[in-house]
Every structure is written in structure tokens, then in C-alpha cells.
Amino acid sequence: MLRCWGPHWGWVPWAPTPWLLLSLLVCTVPFGLLGEETRQVSMEVISGWPNPQNLLHIRAVGSNSTLHYVWSSLGPPAVVLVATNTTQSVLNVNWSLLLSPDPAGALMVLPKNSIQFSSALVFTRLLEFDSTNVSEGTQPPGKPYPPYSLAKFSWNNVTNSLDLATLSAIFRGHPVDDPTGAFANGSLTFKVQAFSRSGRPAQPPRLLHTADVCQVEVALVGASPRGNHSLFGLEVATLGQGPDCPSVNEQDSIDDEYAPAVFQLNRLLWGSSPSGFMQWRPVAFSQEQRARESALACQASALHPTLAYPLPHSPIVQAFFGSQNNFCAFNLTFGAPTGPGYWDQHYLCWSMLLGIGFPPVDSFSPLVLGIMAVALGAPGLMFLGGGLFLLLRHKQYSEYQSIN
């Protein structure tokens, strides 16, 4: 199991020496002076025929490359991500083929020889566990209820939520067959947002983003749990880049200002950088006003091949990649039997970044850089001032001449 829960609350548990701080300061400042990379980003909903279909295309054009993110709720929510080495690459959709039983070849990025990287991510199932009388850290985190297949959800018309000012759109869904009425007043949403430059969102966990990524915010709101202490999770599947599954690793973060409760990043890497990546902090929130008090721990299982069991079918993934079946999957579960949970306000939210290239790397905030500069600069100024004082004093005595 990948240990991605148990956030490090408080400050970093080591005391850096002044020389280490000075070296970090020297190494960090130049990167902050390089400026922000920008891209020309467009977001559009590609209409289907004869009925509107949820196909969202994000196109990010740089100086010599183009990134394509194609999101869809045909089947389970999924995204195809493609990087090309030209600014002229375009998405081509054959709707009649895409809506057929065999959609292979219906989705293409042209010219094909410009494609440098491609992969896909599919959100296949919403998981629920009964954590009553379960001790913290137990695997699995309780008795599983039958999962909700996201391929059997009914989704809104994403056109109605498209916001070009913020480059965002929302897929909102609920089960088609809901005999218990669990989703009578609830929904599962995927908010997709693109960025034209580097920055951070206003809401925690304020993941640092670049123009090479899009952010996905998953929220479960108002759905009735099937137990008093239900823990929820997501099954996520992806295409491997060969016979092996992509790698998932943990990285300690030095982010000190924007996520003071968590000093860790988790990453899924499709290959050696620069390729594709999924990046998130191991934290979710149980209240809409996200704060330390509503933070939930996160667990992520190791990636495993899915040949032993079938995955919900994603038409856009098959449309682009054909009949490839080298899928790998892992589970994300949010919360623990004790502490805050979904049961508090029937709310759960988790964010992640999906991108191509080098993952964004946190650095010291301007506040801490200023403190470090003052802390390290004051002794240096005192030392310099003392040296000048002694030099001037010595010069004064050396120039003294007796009146005799």
C-alpha cells in the first residue's frame, strides 16, 4: 500500500542550519526570476449529433507545442491527454463512429506524427465502506458496500456550466438507477479547470499549477451514506506505457504558506519526466469552507493490472487508443473512522492536477524568503559594520601625528 495519509501536521520536523538555509535561498531565488510560462488556452464543448454530448476539449498552445485534454462523461468520466510538438495540431472527432459499438479511430489528434505523448485517466467507480468498529489504519478501511459504477450515472449538459472567464466546466451526475434514493438530493461533480499561467487557486490545498496542467476537483455533496460512518473513495484507472504500470511516489514538500498542514505530494508518473503526471496532496475536506479542522486523511493503494476483472467501458479512451487493454487501477479513500468525516455535513472534496511535462515544484514562499533574508542578512550587516568600524578606527590612529 502506498502511504499517503497521515498528513504531517505542524512544521517541518527538522531544524535547518543557517548555511543550509543560505544555500536554499541562493538556489531558490534564480528560479523565481525566470518569469512565468504562459500558453494560449481555449476551452470548448464539442457538440455531437443528433443530440448534444459531453465532450470538453482544452487546447493549450505554447511557443512550439500544443497540449490537448479531452474530457467526456460518455461512459465513466474520463480524459485523454495528448502532447504534440507543433502549434498547429488539432482534434478531429467522428461522431457517428464515436457513438457506435466499436468507436476505435473516432478520436484523433492530427498530424499524428506530431504526437510526443498520450495517455488516459478514467474515474470508474465511487466506493463506500462501513467503518463502524474499525480501527484506524485498517486495510481495507471497513466492509465495502456495492460500489457505484460511474458508467451508470446520468450527467448534466456540461455546456450549461462552461465558464470561459475562469476556463472551467463542471460534470455533475447521479446514478440512473437509485432504488434507495441515496442521491435524491445529492450529486457527484468533477470540476475541470485550465490555466494560462502559473499560480495557485484560492481554496486549499492551493496546489501550485502551471500552464501545462489542468485541475480536477471531485466533490460528493448531499448524497445519503449507507452507514453511520461511511468512508468514500474513488477507483481510478489509467493506461500503462508498456507491460508495467505507471509509478506512484511520494515527495516531501517545502510548501510553507499555502498548505501548512500537509508537507507531502503524491505523484503518478506515466514515464520518466517530461511525460505525463497526476499530482495531489494526501488531503480532502469534509466542509465547503476548507480548513485544518475539516481536513481528511487520504489513502491510496498501489497500482495493479486490471486483467483479472473488467473495467467500465470508456468510449473516448477506446476511440483514441483502440482495443488496448493494459489498464492499471488504484483506489483513493478519504477519511478515517475517527475524526471529521463525510457524515459531518454530507460533503467531501478532493483536488488533483493532471499535466504533461515536469510536475510543478513547491518552493519557499516570499514571506519565508523575506524572513530568511532578514535572519541571515542582519548578522552579515552587523559583521560588515563591525569590520568597517575597526578599519576606520585603525586608520584614525595611524594618521595621528604628535604636535611635538
N, C-alpha and C positions, 0 to 999 in steps of 0.2 A: 504493500500500500504506500502511496505517496503521502508523506506527512505534510499537509498543507493547512492544518487547522491548529488551534492553539496560538493565536497571534501574540507577538511579543508586546505586551502592554508596558508602557513607560518608555524610558530612554534606553539607548543602546548600552548593553551591559559591559562595556569596557571603557577605560579611561585613556584616550589617545594622548600621546606625549606632544609637547609643543612642536618638536621637529616634524612629527607625523602630520600634525595639523598644518604646518607651514608647507610641507610637500603637497598635501592635498589641495591647499589653497592655490599653490602655484600651478598644479595640474588642472584644476577646475576652471580657473579664470579664462584661459585661452578659448576653451570650448564655448563659454558664454559669449565670446566676442566674435564668433563665426557668423552670427546672424541666423535668421530663421529661413528654412527651406519652405517654399510655397509651391502650390500646384493650382492649376485651374480645374476646379471641381464642379461637375454638373451632376444633378440627380433627377431622374425621370422615371415615371411609371410607363412601361411599355404595354400598350393595350392589346388585348387578344381579340380573337374573332371566333364565334359571333358575340360572345359575352366578355365583359372585362375580366381580366385575370391579374392576379397579384404577381407582377414581375417588376422588380425595382432594380434599376441599373445605375450604379455610381461609376462615373468615369473621371479619373484624376490624371491630368496631363502635366508632365514636368518638362524640363528642358530637352530631354532626349528619351523619354519613356512615357508609357501610359499604363495605369493600373485600372483594372475592371473588377468591380464587385457586383455580382448578380444575385439578388435576394429573391426568394419566392416562397409562398405558402401553398404551392401546388404539392400536395402530399405534406410531409412534415416540413416545418421551417428549415430552409437550407440556404447556403450561399456557395457560389462558385467564385473563386478568386483567381485572377489571371494577371500576370505582368508581361508587358511587351517592351521591346527595345526601340519603339518608334512612337512618334507623337500622332500618327495617323491611323492607328488601329481602331477598329470599330466592332460593335457587337451585331451579329446577324441572328435573327430568330425566325424559324419556320414554324408558325403556329399550328398548322394542320398536322405536322409531324410531331410537335411537342405534345399535343393533346391525344395522340394516338397511343395504342398499347405498347408500341416499341418506338420511343422518342429519340433513339440514338441518332446523332447528327443534326438535331433540331436547333442546337445552340452552338454557335461558332464565333470565335474572335478572329478577325481577318486583318492582315495576312497571317496565315498560320505559321509561316517561318519566322515571324517576329516574336513568338511566344517564348519567354525565358523561364517561366514558372507557372504552374497551375495546380490547384488542389480544391478541396471542397470540405465543408463542415455541415453536418446535419444534426439538428436537435430532434431526437427520435421519440423520447418518452419523458413524461412527467412522473417522477417517482414519489411514493409516500410510504413512510414507515411508522409503525406504532412503537414509540419509545417509552411507553409506560413500564416502570420497573426495570429499566435497562440502565446499567451503569455507564458512566461517561467513558468514551474511548472504545466501546464495544463495536466489533465489526461482524456483520452489518449493524447499523445503528438501530436495530429493532426489527420486529416482524414486518415484512413487506406486505402492503396491500397490493391488489392488482394494479399495475401501472396504467396511466392514461397514455394511449398512443396518440401522439400529436398529428399523425397522418389522418386521424379520425376526428379532427377538430374542424369547426366552421370558422372561417376567418373573415374579418371585415374587408371592405374595399380600401386598400391602402392609399388610393388616390385621395380619399377624404382627409387623411392625416398628413399628407405631404406638405412640408414646410420648407420652402426654398430659402427662406431667410436664415434658418438655423441648419439647413442641409440635413433634415431629419424626417423620418417617417415611422409609423407605428403599425405593426401587425398585431391585431387583437383577436383572440379566439376563445372558444369554449367547445366542449365536446358536443358532437352531433347527437349522440345517444347518451343521455344523462338521467338514468332511471331514478337515482337517489336525489336529484335536484341539487347536487353539490355546487354546481356552477350557475344556479338560478340567479344569483346576484354577484357572481364573480367572473373573473377572466384571467387569462394568461397573456401577457403582452411582451413583444420584442420591439424595443425602440432602437432603430438603427440611425446612427448619426455619422456624417463625414466631416472632415476638417480640411481647410485650405492652407493652414499653417500650424505651427507648434503652439501648444498651450495646455491648459487644464480646464476641465469642466468646473462649474460652480459647486456641485454636490460631491460629498465624499463618495468613494475613496479618492476622487480627483486624480485619476490616472493620467500621467503625462502622455500626451499624444503628439504625433507629427502629422504632416500632410500625407504620409504613406499609409495611414491606418483609418479604420472606421471603428466606432464604439458600438457595442451592443449592450443594452440594458434590459435584463429579463426581470419582469415583475409579476408576481402572483398576488392578486388583490380580490378580497371578498369571497373567495371560494370556501365552502364549508369543509373542514377536515373530517376524516372518517374516524378519528380518535381524539381524545382529550389532549394528548401530547404528540401530535403528528409532526414528524420531520419530513421536509420535502427535498427533492433533488431533481437533477436532470441527467438523462443519458445523452451523451454527445458522441457522435461517430464522425470519423474522418477517413479520407483516402490515404493510404500509405504511399510512399515514394519508391516502393520496391517490395521485396518479400517481408521486410521488417516494418514494425510500427514506428511512427514518429517518436521522438524522445520527449519526455517531460522532465523538467528540472526545477529546482528551487534556487532562488538567488536572494541573498540578503540585500536589503535596500538601505541607502543612507538618506532617504527622504525624511526630513526632519520637521517640515512645516505643514504639509498637506495631508498627511496620514499619520498623525503622531501615535496612533495606537498599534500600527502594523509596520514592521520593518522587514517585509518579505514580499517577493514577487514570485509567481509561478509562471512557467512558460512551457508551451507546447511548440516544438520546432520541427518543421517538416524536413529539414535538412540543415547542413552547415550554412551559417549566415554568409551572404544575404540570401534568404529564400522566403518562406512564409512562416508566420508565427501567430500564436494566440497567447495573450498575456493577461494575467489578472492578479489581484490581491486576494489572499485567502480570507475574505471577509464579505458578509452580506449584512443586510439591515432589516429589522422587523418593524420599523416605523418609517412613515414617509418623511418625517423630519429626522434625517440621519445624523446620529451622534454616537459617541462612545457607548452610551447606555443601551442603545438598541443594536449594537454590533453582534453579529452571529459568527461563530467559527465555521470554517469550511473544510470539508474532507474531499479528497479526490483519489479515486482508485487508480491503479496502474493501467496503462493502455493494454488491451488484449485483442487478438484477432477475433472476428465475429463469424468465422466459418461454421461454428457449432450451432448457431441459431440465426434465424432470418431477421433482417432489419426492415423497418418500414421503408417503403419504396419512395425515392425522391426523383420525380421526373426530370428536374433540371440537371441533376448530377448525371443521370443516365444519358440525358440529351447531349451533354458535353463530353463525357468520358466513355460513353458506350457501355459495354457489358462488364466493365472492370468490377471485381468483387473483393479486392484486397482491402476491405474496411477494417478499421480498428476502432474500439469504443472505450470510453471510460465514464464513470459516474461522478457527478458532483453532488454532495449532500450538504445541507446548510443547517447549522444549529446543533445543539446538544440537548440531552434530556433535562439538564438543569439550566437555569439562567433564562435570558429572554428567548422568545421563540415566535413562530408564526401565530401561535394561539393568542398572543397579546392583543394584536389589532387586526388579525387576519390580513397581514401584509408581509411580503417578502420581496426584496430587491437585491440583485447581484449584477455587477458590471464586468465587462472584459473588453479587451482590444483585439482586433483582428487586423493583421497587416502583412506587408511584403517589404523585405529589406532588413535593416538592422532594427531590433526592438528598441524603443525609447529607453534611455538610461537615466535614472534619477541622479541629481547632483545636489550639492548643498544649496539651500535657499539663500536669497540675498540677505535675509535677516542674519542667518548664521555666518555668512561670509563677512558681513559687517562686524559682527561680534568678534570673529576670529581676527580680522584686520586690526581692530582696536586692541584686542588682548595681546596679539603678537607685535603690533606696532608700537604700543606705549613703552614697553621695556626697551625696544630698539631706539626710540627717540630719547629716552632717558639716558641710555648708554652713549648715544651720539652727543647729547647735550653736555653730559659729564666730560666726555673727551675734549670737546671744544673749550669748555671752561678751563680744564687743566692746561690745554695748549696755550690759550690766551694768557693765563696766569703765568706760565713759564716764560712766555715771550715778554711779558711786562717786566719781570725780574731781570731778564737777560739784557734788556735795553737800559737798565738803570745805570747812571754814571754819577760817581761821587762829585760833589761840588768842590772838593779839595783836589 
